[in-house]
Amino acid sequence: MIGMSNSADLLTEYLDDAGETLSSLAARIGRSPSTLTRALRGERDASLKLARDVERGTNGRVSASDFIALCLRAQNDTPTTPEAA
């Protein structure tokens, strides 16, 4: 089983190996690039459907659980209040 710390590496590695961008992956799985980006930044919840679409789109190289772990980690790293300027 892959740990949460490897989730981002898995997605980046897949995109690099496939010569693909996040936008092209999003298009192939029928999602908007902003949907993937917002989930990966922790700005929206990653649904199980989205995670399964990513798993399918990466031919299983990034599992649904890895994608959800990556999104959850981003949510935990995202501040809930704006920082003072």
C-alpha positions as CSV (number, residue, x, y, z in Angstrom):
1,M,0.0,0.0,0.0
2,I,1.3,3.5,-0.9
3,G,1.4,6.0,1.9
4,M,0.0,9.5,1.7
5,S,3.4,11.0,1.3
6,N,3.8,9.3,-2.1
7,S,0.4,10.3,-3.5
8,A,1.6,13.5,-5.1
9,D,4.6,11.8,-6.5
10,L,2.4,9.1,-8.1
11,L,0.3,11.6,-9.9
12,T,3.3,13.7,-11.0
13,E,5.2,10.6,-12.1
14,Y,2.2,9.4,-14.1
15,L,1.8,12.7,-15.8
16,D,5.5,12.9,-16.6
17,D,5.7,9.3,-17.9
18,A,2.6,9.8,-20.0
19,G,3.8,13.1,-21.3
20,E,0.4,14.5,-20.2
21,T,-0.7,17.6,-18.3
22,L,-3.3,17.8,-15.6
23,S,-5.6,19.6,-18.1
24,S,-5.3,16.8,-20.7
25,L,-6.0,14.2,-18.0
26,A,-9.0,16.2,-16.9
27,A,-10.3,16.3,-20.5
28,R,-9.8,12.6,-21.0
29,I,-11.9,11.7,-17.9
30,G,-14.6,14.2,-18.7
31,R,-13.8,16.7,-16.0
32,S,-12.8,20.4,-16.1
33,P,-9.2,21.2,-15.3
34,S,-10.5,23.5,-12.5
35,T,-12.3,20.6,-10.8
36,L,-9.0,18.6,-10.6
37,T,-7.0,21.6,-9.6
38,R,-9.4,22.7,-6.9
39,A,-9.5,19.2,-5.4
40,L,-5.7,18.9,-5.5
41,R,-5.3,22.2,-3.8
42,G,-7.8,21.2,-1.1
43,E,-10.3,23.9,-2.2
44,R,-13.1,21.3,-2.8
45,D,-13.9,17.9,-1.6
46,A,-12.8,15.1,-3.9
47,S,-15.7,12.8,-4.5
48,L,-15.4,9.1,-4.8
49,K,-16.6,9.4,-8.4
50,L,-13.8,11.9,-9.2
51,A,-11.2,9.7,-7.5
52,R,-12.4,6.7,-9.5
53,D,-12.3,8.7,-12.7
54,V,-8.7,9.6,-11.9
55,E,-7.9,6.0,-11.2
56,R,-9.4,4.9,-14.5
57,G,-7.7,7.8,-16.4
58,T,-4.3,6.8,-15.1
59,N,-4.9,3.1,-15.8
60,G,-4.7,2.4,-12.0
61,R,-1.3,4.1,-11.5
62,V,-3.0,6.6,-9.2
63,S,-5.6,4.7,-7.2
64,A,-8.8,6.3,-6.0
65,S,-7.5,6.0,-2.4
66,D,-4.2,7.7,-3.4
67,F,-6.0,10.5,-5.1
68,I,-8.3,11.1,-2.1
69,A,-5.3,10.9,0.3
70,L,-3.6,13.6,-1.8
71,C,-6.7,15.9,-1.7
72,L,-7.2,15.3,2.0
73,R,-3.6,16.2,2.7
74,A,-4.0,19.4,0.7
75,Q,-7.1,20.3,2.7
76,N,-5.2,19.8,5.9
77,D,-2.4,22.0,4.6
78,T,-4.8,24.8,3.5
79,P,-5.4,27.6,6.0
80,T,-9.0,28.1,7.0
81,T,-8.6,31.8,7.5
82,P,-6.8,34.3,5.3
83,E,-3.3,35.3,6.4
84,A,-2.7,38.8,7.6
85,A,-1.1,41.0,4.9
